[in-house]
Amino acid sequence: MIQQLVQRLVAAGFSQQDAALAVLGSDPMDLVLHMEQVWDQANIWNEPAGPAGPARRALWASGAFSPVPPTAGPAWDHIGYSYVLENTRAVQILRRVVKEFRGGEGLGIPQRATSRWLDATEAMLFGGANLVSPWLSTSSFRPDPEGVRRGIYWRVLGVDLAFGTEANAPAVFDKAAAANTGFVPLFEELLFELWQAMSNLRNTSGVNQADDDRIFRIAEQLGYQLRVRRQQGMLAREELAAATVLGWVHLTLSTNTPVIVDLRAEASSPGERLKLIGERVGLAPHTRSGSFLAMATELSLLLRTLEAGYVSGPQFAWLLYAQAQPPGTGPAPAGAQPLGAFSRRVITEWSAASGKDLKKAVVPARVNVVAKPSVPASR
């Protein structure tokens, strides 16, 4: 939601830097109201008037970002985006930043823009009071927002974060029995097959190593696994909350923003900035944080494409590995775009983050034939 808001501000005439600073320096109430507007526009259950009532609509109409309304559909990133960003340990590191600034002067005196950032970060990431608290997807039944997100990562992707609590104790969260525990091995095989297909695009002679039927079968199975966790709009609200929180983290680290300057963590990349911040507060990030940060946006697009079911046959496998539509192929499904450049980035950075060479053969995962009709894609 955060990155999409920045791009809508750019489309409205802001420079990229000014748009980012406008969001990072905004009132947390305006961000919460805009998130409610995004949620209503997505209309997950296809209700005639949308899920929001007149009081909530009147509230967000008064917000600072109401002139840049979201587009139809989920105007936020996939839960996979949130997972790879949170796996850097950035949220726990920024929690220490907020604690240090709020509890003393060990990190120095924050400039005005950093104080605004602290207000929004405390509200959005760590449950500071706000008018529409349900958006955080927490309550007395599930009070820990990190635990809620861990539960979603487990259910949708079959994975947990690579670390425990901030105190290095084992993390405790509701670990559902219904989870896509086979997702990652299957996804890694897809990345291997996509790399083979990309290599074949550059191959003017020799054996054709592209296996469009295998790519389709794996994509079909992965799409089914993702959609089965989305029935009746399940987990959509939690995904939006996670994407908002981790989008905020991503934007904070994207350039040498005011809080980065105040933390004396200026660097040329988000991963280096996070490493320097971790040193300031005594909590090291994941050693592969640079790769997680580098592929987050591209991974979101790839997973959205798989979940949408655009690759509905071998004839559409090229969507996942080509940068343009190959000659002689039929029209692409409405809303689909070639993801070759995005998939290449995911392959490179996933390999670096996992320590696995996905450009070499992997052990084939078992692919089940998806029964028809499949679970409809979520909106």
C-alpha positions as CSV (number, residue, x, y, z in Angstrom):
1,M,0.0,0.0,0.0
2,I,2.8,2.4,0.8
3,Q,4.8,1.9,-2.4
4,Q,1.6,2.2,-4.4
5,L,0.7,5.4,-2.6
6,V,4.1,6.9,-3.5
7,Q,3.6,6.0,-7.2
8,R,0.1,7.6,-7.2
9,L,1.7,10.8,-5.8
10,V,4.3,10.7,-8.5
11,A,1.6,10.4,-11.1
12,A,-0.1,13.4,-9.6
13,G,3.0,15.5,-10.2
14,F,5.4,14.9,-7.2
15,S,9.0,14.0,-7.8
16,Q,9.9,10.5,-6.5
17,Q,11.9,12.0,-3.6
18,D,9.1,14.5,-2.7
19,A,6.5,11.8,-2.8
20,A,8.5,9.6,-0.5
21,L,9.1,12.4,2.0
22,A,5.4,13.4,1.9
23,V,4.4,9.9,2.9
24,L,7.2,9.4,5.5
25,G,6.3,12.8,7.1
26,S,2.6,12.4,7.1
27,D,0.2,12.2,10.0
28,P,-0.4,8.5,10.9
29,M,-4.1,9.2,10.9
30,D,-3.9,10.1,7.2
31,L,-2.1,6.9,6.5
32,V,-4.7,4.8,8.4
33,L,-7.6,6.6,6.7
34,H,-6.0,6.0,3.3
35,M,-5.5,2.4,4.1
36,E,-9.2,2.2,4.9
37,Q,-9.9,3.7,1.5
38,V,-7.7,1.1,-0.2
39,W,-9.5,-1.7,1.6
40,D,-12.9,-0.4,0.6
41,Q,-11.8,0.0,-3.1
42,A,-10.5,-3.6,-3.2
43,N,-14.0,-4.7,-2.2
44,I,-12.9,-8.3,-1.6
45,W,-16.4,-9.7,-1.3
46,N,-17.9,-7.8,-4.3
47,E,-20.4,-6.0,-2.2
48,P,-22.6,-3.5,-4.2
49,A,-21.7,-0.6,-2.0
50,G,-18.3,-1.8,-0.7
51,P,-17.6,-2.8,2.9
52,A,-17.3,0.6,4.5
53,G,-20.2,2.5,6.0
54,P,-20.9,6.3,5.5
55,A,-19.1,7.3,8.7
56,R,-15.8,5.7,7.7
57,R,-16.1,7.1,4.1
58,A,-16.6,10.6,5.5
59,L,-13.5,10.2,7.6
60,W,-11.2,9.1,4.8
61,A,-12.6,11.8,2.5
62,S,-11.0,14.3,4.9
63,G,-7.6,12.6,4.8
64,A,-4.5,14.1,3.1
65,F,-4.3,11.3,0.5
66,S,-8.0,11.2,-0.5
67,P,-7.2,13.1,-3.8
68,V,-5.1,10.2,-5.0
69,P,-7.6,7.3,-4.7
70,P,-6.4,3.7,-5.2
71,T,-7.2,1.8,-8.3
72,A,-9.6,-1.1,-8.4
73,G,-8.3,-4.5,-7.0
74,P,-5.8,-5.0,-4.2
75,A,-3.6,-1.9,-4.3
76,W,-1.1,-3.5,-2.0
77,D,1.7,-6.0,-2.3
78,H,1.5,-9.8,-1.9
79,I,2.2,-11.4,1.4
80,G,5.5,-12.7,-0.1
81,Y,6.7,-9.1,-0.3
82,S,6.1,-8.7,3.4
83,Y,7.8,-12.0,4.3
84,V,11.1,-11.3,2.5
85,L,11.3,-7.7,4.0
86,E,10.5,-8.9,7.5
87,N,13.0,-11.7,7.2
88,T,15.7,-8.9,7.2
89,R,14.8,-8.3,10.8
90,A,14.2,-4.7,10.0
91,V,11.0,-4.4,12.0
92,Q,12.7,-5.6,15.2
93,I,15.6,-3.2,14.5
94,L,13.3,-0.2,14.0
95,R,11.5,-1.1,17.2
96,R,14.8,-0.5,19.0
97,V,15.2,2.7,17.1
98,V,11.9,3.9,18.4
99,K,12.6,2.8,21.9
100,E,16.0,4.6,21.9
101,F,14.6,7.9,20.6
102,R,11.6,7.8,22.9
103,G,13.5,6.7,26.0
104,G,16.5,9.0,25.9
105,E,19.1,10.8,23.8
106,G,21.5,8.0,23.0
107,L,20.8,8.3,19.3
108,G,20.9,12.1,19.4
109,I,18.1,14.7,19.0
110,P,15.8,13.9,16.1
111,Q,15.0,16.5,13.5
112,R,11.4,17.5,13.0
113,A,11.0,15.1,10.0
114,T,12.3,12.2,12.1
115,S,9.9,13.0,14.9
116,R,7.1,12.8,12.4
117,W,8.5,9.4,11.3
118,L,8.6,8.2,14.9
119,D,5.0,9.1,15.4
120,A,3.9,7.2,12.4
121,T,6.2,4.2,13.0
122,E,5.1,3.9,16.6
123,A,1.4,4.0,15.6
124,M,1.6,1.6,12.6
125,L,4.3,-0.9,13.5
126,F,4.0,-1.1,17.3
127,G,0.3,-0.4,18.0
128,G,0.4,3.3,19.0
129,A,-3.1,4.6,19.6
130,N,-5.0,5.4,16.4
131,L,-8.7,5.9,15.4
132,V,-9.1,2.7,13.4
133,S,-7.1,0.2,15.3
134,P,-8.7,-2.9,13.8
135,W,-6.6,-2.4,10.6
136,L,-3.7,-3.7,12.6
137,S,-5.4,-7.1,12.6
138,T,-4.7,-7.4,16.3
139,S,-6.9,-7.7,19.4
140,S,-7.0,-9.1,22.9
141,F,-7.1,-12.6,21.2
142,R,-4.0,-11.9,19.1
143,P,-2.2,-9.0,20.6
144,D,1.2,-9.4,18.9
145,P,1.3,-8.0,15.3
146,E,4.5,-9.8,14.5
147,G,3.0,-13.1,15.7
148,V,-0.1,-12.5,13.4
149,R,2.2,-11.9,10.4
150,R,4.3,-15.1,11.3
151,G,1.0,-17.0,11.3
152,I,0.1,-15.7,7.8
153,Y,3.6,-16.5,6.4
154,W,3.2,-20.0,7.7
155,R,-0.3,-20.5,6.3
156,V,0.4,-19.1,2.8
157,L,4.0,-19.8,2.2
158,G,4.8,-22.6,4.6
159,V,7.7,-20.7,6.2
160,D,8.6,-18.9,9.4
161,L,11.0,-16.0,9.8
162,A,14.7,-16.9,10.2
163,F,15.0,-15.6,13.7
164,G,13.1,-15.6,17.0
165,T,12.1,-12.7,19.2
166,E,14.1,-9.5,19.7
167,A,15.6,-11.2,22.8
168,N,16.5,-14.2,20.6
169,A,13.9,-16.5,22.3
170,P,11.8,-18.8,20.2
171,A,8.9,-17.0,18.6
172,V,5.4,-18.1,19.6
173,F,2.5,-17.8,17.2
174,D,-0.6,-19.7,16.1
175,K,0.8,-22.3,13.7
176,A,-2.2,-23.5,11.7
177,A,-2.5,-27.1,10.6
178,A,-3.7,-26.0,7.1
179,A,-0.5,-24.5,5.6
180,N,1.3,-24.6,2.3
181,T,4.3,-26.5,3.6
182,G,5.4,-27.7,0.2
183,F,5.3,-24.2,-1.4
184,V,9.0,-23.3,-1.3
185,P,10.4,-26.4,-2.9
186,L,7.9,-26.2,-5.7
187,F,8.6,-22.5,-6.1
188,E,12.3,-23.1,-6.3
189,E,11.8,-25.7,-9.0
190,L,9.7,-23.1,-10.9
191,L,12.6,-20.6,-10.7
192,F,15.0,-23.3,-12.1
193,E,12.6,-24.0,-15.0
194,L,12.3,-20.3,-15.7
195,W,16.0,-19.9,-15.8
196,Q,16.3,-22.7,-18.3
197,A,13.7,-21.0,-20.4
198,M,15.4,-17.7,-20.2
199,S,18.7,-19.3,-21.3
200,N,16.9,-20.9,-24.2
201,L,15.7,-17.5,-25.4
202,R,19.3,-16.5,-25.9
203,N,20.2,-19.8,-27.5
204,T,20.3,-19.6,-31.3
205,S,21.4,-23.2,-31.8
206,G,21.5,-26.3,-29.7
207,V,18.9,-28.0,-27.6
208,N,15.7,-26.2,-26.6
209,Q,15.7,-26.5,-22.8
210,A,12.4,-24.6,-22.2
211,D,9.7,-26.9,-20.8
212,D,6.5,-24.8,-21.1
213,D,4.3,-27.7,-20.1
214,R,6.4,-28.2,-16.9
215,I,6.3,-24.5,-16.2
216,F,2.5,-24.4,-16.6
217,R,2.0,-27.4,-14.3
218,I,4.1,-25.9,-11.6
219,A,2.5,-22.5,-11.9
220,E,-0.9,-24.1,-11.8
221,Q,-0.1,-25.9,-8.6
222,L,1.5,-22.9,-7.0
223,G,-1.5,-20.7,-8.0
224,Y,-3.9,-23.3,-6.5
225,Q,-2.0,-23.4,-3.2
226,L,-2.1,-19.6,-2.9
227,R,-5.8,-19.3,-3.8
228,V,-6.9,-22.1,-1.5
229,R,-5.7,-19.9,1.4
230,R,-7.8,-17.0,0.1
231,Q,-11.3,-18.5,-0.1
232,Q,-14.0,-16.0,0.8
233,G,-11.5,-13.2,1.1
234,M,-9.6,-15.1,3.9
235,L,-6.4,-13.3,5.1
236,A,-6.9,-10.3,2.8
237,R,-7.2,-7.8,5.7
238,E,-4.1,-9.3,7.4
239,E,-2.2,-9.1,4.1
240,L,-3.0,-5.5,3.7
241,A,-1.9,-4.7,7.3
242,A,1.4,-6.6,6.7
243,A,2.0,-4.9,3.4
244,T,1.4,-1.5,4.9
245,V,3.8,-2.1,7.8
246,L,6.5,-3.6,5.7
247,G,6.0,-1.1,2.9
248,W,6.7,1.6,5.5
249,V,9.9,-0.2,6.4
250,H,10.9,-0.5,2.7
251,L,10.3,3.2,2.0
252,T,12.2,4.2,5.1
253,L,15.3,2.3,3.9
254,S,14.9,3.1,0.2
255,T,17.0,6.3,0.3
256,N,18.9,8.5,2.8
257,T,15.7,9.7,4.4
258,P,15.7,12.1,7.4
259,V,15.7,9.2,10.0
260,I,18.6,7.6,8.1
261,V,20.5,10.8,8.3
262,D,19.8,11.2,12.0
263,L,21.0,7.7,12.6
264,R,24.2,8.4,10.7
265,A,23.3,5.4,8.5
266,E,23.7,7.0,5.1
267,A,24.7,4.4,2.5
268,S,24.2,3.5,-1.2
269,S,21.8,0.6,-0.7
270,P,18.9,-0.3,1.6
271,G,20.8,-3.4,2.9
272,E,23.8,-1.3,3.9
273,R,21.6,1.3,5.6
274,L,19.9,-1.5,7.6
275,K,23.2,-2.9,8.6
276,L,24.4,0.5,9.9
277,I,21.2,1.0,11.8
278,G,21.5,-2.4,13.4
279,E,25.0,-1.5,14.5
280,R,23.7,1.7,16.2
281,V,21.0,-0.2,18.2
282,G,22.9,-3.5,18.8
283,L,20.8,-5.9,16.7
284,A,22.3,-7.3,13.5
285,P,20.0,-7.8,10.5
286,H,19.9,-11.0,8.5
287,T,23.2,-11.5,6.6
288,R,21.3,-11.8,3.3
289,S,19.2,-8.7,3.9
290,G,20.5,-7.0,0.7
291,S,19.0,-9.8,-1.4
292,F,15.7,-9.8,0.4
293,L,15.3,-6.1,-0.1
294,A,16.4,-6.2,-3.7
295,M,13.7,-8.7,-4.8
296,A,10.7,-7.8,-2.7
297,T,8.8,-5.8,-5.3
298,E,9.6,-8.3,-8.1
299,L,8.6,-11.3,-5.9
300,S,5.2,-9.6,-5.2
301,L,4.5,-9.2,-8.9
302,L,5.5,-12.8,-9.7
303,L,3.3,-14.3,-6.9
304,R,0.4,-12.1,-7.9
305,T,0.7,-13.4,-11.4
306,L,0.7,-17.0,-10.2
307,E,-2.2,-16.5,-7.9
308,A,-4.3,-14.8,-10.6
309,G,-3.9,-17.9,-12.8
310,Y,-2.7,-16.1,-15.9
311,V,-0.6,-19.1,-16.9
312,S,-3.7,-21.2,-17.7
313,G,-1.9,-23.4,-20.2
314,P,1.5,-24.1,-21.7
315,Q,0.9,-21.4,-24.3
316,F,1.1,-18.7,-21.6
317,A,4.3,-20.0,-19.9
318,W,6.2,-17.3,-21.6
319,L,4.6,-14.7,-19.4
320,L,6.9,-15.8,-16.6
321,Y,10.2,-15.8,-18.5
322,A,10.0,-13.5,-21.5
323,Q,10.5,-9.8,-21.5
324,A,8.2,-9.3,-24.5
325,Q,5.5,-11.4,-26.2
326,P,7.2,-13.9,-28.5
327,P,6.3,-13.8,-32.1
328,G,3.5,-16.2,-33.2
329,T,1.8,-16.5,-29.8
330,G,-1.8,-15.6,-29.2
331,P,-3.0,-12.6,-27.1
332,A,-2.0,-12.6,-23.5
333,P,-4.7,-12.9,-20.8
334,A,-6.3,-9.5,-19.9
335,G,-4.3,-7.8,-17.1
336,A,-1.2,-10.0,-17.6
337,Q,2.3,-8.6,-18.5
338,P,5.6,-10.3,-19.4
339,L,7.6,-10.8,-16.2
340,G,11.0,-11.9,-17.6
341,A,13.0,-9.1,-16.0
342,F,11.2,-9.5,-12.7
343,S,11.6,-13.3,-12.6
344,R,15.3,-12.9,-13.4
345,R,15.8,-10.6,-10.4
346,V,13.9,-13.1,-8.2
347,I,16.0,-16.0,-9.4
348,T,19.3,-14.1,-8.7
349,E,18.4,-12.8,-5.3
350,W,16.5,-15.9,-4.1
351,S,19.6,-17.9,-4.9
352,A,21.8,-15.5,-3.0
353,A,19.4,-15.4,0.0
354,S,18.9,-19.1,0.2
355,G,22.4,-20.2,-0.7
356,K,21.0,-22.5,-3.4
357,D,22.1,-22.3,-7.0
358,L,18.8,-22.3,-8.7
359,K,20.4,-22.0,-12.1
360,K,21.4,-25.7,-11.7
361,A,19.1,-28.7,-11.6
362,V,17.1,-29.1,-8.5
363,V,15.3,-32.2,-7.2
364,P,11.9,-32.2,-9.0
365,A,9.0,-31.6,-6.8
366,R,5.8,-33.6,-7.1
367,V,3.2,-31.7,-9.0
368,N,-0.4,-32.7,-8.6
369,V,-2.9,-32.2,-11.3
370,V,-5.2,-29.4,-10.1
371,A,-8.8,-30.6,-9.9
372,K,-11.4,-28.5,-11.8
373,P,-13.0,-26.2,-11.0
374,S,-10.1,-24.6,-9.1
375,V,-10.6,-22.1,-6.3
376,P,-11.3,-18.7,-7.8
377,A,-8.5,-16.1,-7.6
378,S,-9.0,-13.5,-4.9
379,R,-9.6,-9.9,-6.0
